[in-house]
Amino acid sequence: MTQLEKAKKGEISAQMRWVAQQEGVPLQRLMKDIAQGWTVIPANRKHSHIKPIGIGRGLTVKINANIGASPSNLSLETELKKLKIAIEAKADTIMDLSIAPDKEDIDRIRRTIIERCSLPLGTVPIYQAVVEAGGAERLNIQTYLKVLRKHAEEGVDFVTVHAGVKRKALELVESRLMPVVSRGGSFLLYWMKKNRKENFLYEYFNEILDIAYEFDMTISLGDGLRPGCIADSTDNAQLYELKVLAELAQRARERGVQVIIEGPGHIPLNEIKKNVELEKEICKGAPFYVLGPLPIDTAVGYDHIACAIGGALAGYWGADFLCYVTPKEHIGLPEIEDVREGVVITKIAAEIADLARGDRRQKERNKQMSLARKSFDWKKMAEYAIDKRGFEQILSSSPRPKEGGCSMCGKEFCALKVYS
């Protein structure tokens, strides 16, 4: 049985026990939320060495770090360093988005990452399917299912599936400033236009669910029509796809397959609440995985900061899962330190949201940090810092008075020493 089936039957799995303990939530409540489809635990039966995490209602906001090679850099060594630093920086999940001219390179990188990854791992199978088919126009369901099964058998815990990009989208994106920015979405739009057929991922969604069910692999319904700029935010194409995703999510639940809904994208701050509420209403409370969101288009080079602002607000309003953005977003393939910075910044956003949502453990962490600051206990401050490594680096490079305090005020003018 899958996690969803067990929950529906009132059977508590080892993964549920672990997540409930880690989150500090009642086990029975967690099980009921999984049964309703409000929470998921991505854990492929074949990926035995992961530490399970829960994503969804009443749990802490989780963050994902994308890594993966590109044709411009196929270094497995670099990707393993990115994996290591993402885990050290406290990412909750990893996605391998590798794409290369040769399928053997994609397989080699993914398999090694799975072996080394102690976190739930996700992929986007259509990337490899395009390579194996010999181009987007040659895609077909047989090639896609072969790739999907390969990923499942190797232990991939969740997969992005762009089954909501239907033929009607071809006319809906015509009025956009940027018709499509999703790689998977672009492959399918091109395929449908070229072949004059419906999206084969939609038509054969039951076969996709069969494989996901067999391995208890979570489906992340990709937003292939997500807005790629503020000018296209919350438009007809995006909302049309969301309704299709709701239909697919219900089909997944009925099949016993856990499901996540992916969301925008580029949307201004004043539309974030509306987007979260729409997803929760239309998709019946399914966990919401937001790609940012990015509330401004002009932060190039600093998109990770814009992402954190949007992500904190999205998390506060009810988004469950934040996809990180690095300083290289819209520029190029992130380097190792870009990955670390992206994870740290997005982790800050997640914890801001958790605190605002009333998480008691976050309140206690912030209180303990304040007590450590009050007593100039630098060791304790490092313990509660989100980025301990960064904190200690700054600390080691900044001179401090022997009597305590920091170099900002010194002993004589320190507010905490003047009046305590």
Secondary structure, DSSP 8 states (H G I E B T S, - for coil): --HHHHHHTT---HHHHHHHHHHT--HHHHHHHHHHTSEE----TT-TT-----EETTS--EEEEEE--BTTB--HHHHHHHHHHHHHTT-SEEEE----SSHHHHHHHHHHHHHH--S-EEE-HHHHHHHHHTSGGG--HHHHHHHHHHHHHHT--EEEE-TT--TTHHHHGGG-SSS---HHHHHHHHHHHHHTS--HHHHTHHHHHHHHHHHT-EEEE--TT--SSGGGTT-HHHHHHHHHHHHHHHHHHHHT--EEEEE-SB--GGGHHHHHHHHHHHTTT--EEES--BS-S--TT-HHHHHHHHHHHHHHHT--EEE---TTTTTS---HHHHHHHHHHHHHHHHHHHHHTT-HHHHHHHHHHHHHHHTT-HHHHHHH-SSHHHHHHHHHHS---TTSS-TTTTTTT-HHHH--
